[in-house]
Amino acid sequence: MNAAADAGIDWARVRADFPLLAREVHGKPLVYLDSANTGQKPASVIDAVDDFYRNHNANVSRAVHALGTEATEAYEGARRKLARFLNVRPDELVLCSGTTFALNLVAYSWALPRLQPGDAIVLTRMEHHANIVPWQLVAQRTGATIKVAELTDSGELDVDGLYALLTPDVKLLGLTHVSNVLGTVNPVREICREARRRGIVTVVDGSQAAPHRALDIAALGCDFYAITGHKMCGPTGTGALWARREHLAAMPPFLGGGEMIKEVRFDGTVFNDAPHKFEAGTPNIAGFIGLGAAVDYLSAIGMDHVEAREQALLAHATEALSAVDGVRIFGRAADKAAVISFLVDGAHAHDLATLLDLEGVAIRSGHHCAHPLMQHFGVPATCRASFAFYNTHDEVDAFVAALAKVRRLLA
Ligand code: PMP
């Protein structure tokens, strides 16, 4: 369809790497358009997890026996791979269960001990609940207040409005890199520069960015960056928080237990160095080894190719969907990831998603964990089709044809 997006890559072969995509649903070929919710996994990731349990399973950082050494090397190897993928140092990368954990870690370890009455936190209207509720909990306990940066009609951040909010009382700015509902890509680098000039710490939710474009976190200029593994071809229960070393050094541990200590005495405990200080207990070892395989997989394709392919699918889907009568698309940002939120006149989002499922098309309907954004648009829910590089242009056509059919049924 789009020669530039194909870039010499055999996308049919890439797709064949994902065993689940070959299945049928309700007797129809599966069209999986819910990758913003969770991504599908290539065989190499599934095999890496399987191989760990079959051949290497042992706990990490404890046992001196061969299996213990293999497990530790594989786990730390995954941290190094992920660090390279994100262009950060491995010792600045805290491995955790996902973005939700990562943001809570910042909230409880960085913000809770620092914020006080009179301080303010700035968030944007397009945040996922994972980047709202932890700050509300911290605000309740510290007496800090929350201010909200609003959006333009196209679903982009009102950047000047945001800057106007960055007054001297603001200590922290939390913003998403890419909106999970609108697809809007925020100018994070520029915003972080402005925040930093004002001495404001920035926390970026990168859950929807890491799967879709090449990331250079070191160049973004933020203080904290959170990612989640299951949206980037990795297993569920994996993710990471990147933080500047000086923050990690100054932050107290979030959870206490094994692995995060150097010495424990009843008269006081000496904590391990970062990032281990924040990784209490047995981690999701197999999951991170799978995430390492996912990073290898994405790197082999090349994130620039992933982005170009998804942009071609987005352009195709936006055009085809816009031609269906009664479709209203939410979010028309100039820089947009491959996510389309929409509604069809006279049809409820859940009814549309349920009927599309019967056609084999998996999309998400609901509030997408973004109630304040739904309130902004004055709707309780939207439908959301989200695309990944393993989707095809034929699937885009199948989705839009199914939607037109379903719309007629509901009319
Ligand atoms: N932020 C955004 C923008 C998301 O899309 C998601 C996942 N829907 C999260 C945070 C939470 O990620 P997780 O559930 O993997 O912790």
Boltz pocket constraint, residues with backbone or C-beta under 6 A from the ligand:
constraints:
  - pocket:
      binder: B
      contacts: [[A, 36], [A, 37], [A, 97], [A, 98], [A, 99], [A, 100], [A, 101], [A, 128], [A, 130], [A, 131], [A, 176], [A, 178], [A, 179], [A, 180], [A, 205], [A, 207], [A, 208], [A, 228], [A, 230], [A, 238], [A, 239], [A, 368], [A, 369]]
      max_distance: 6.0
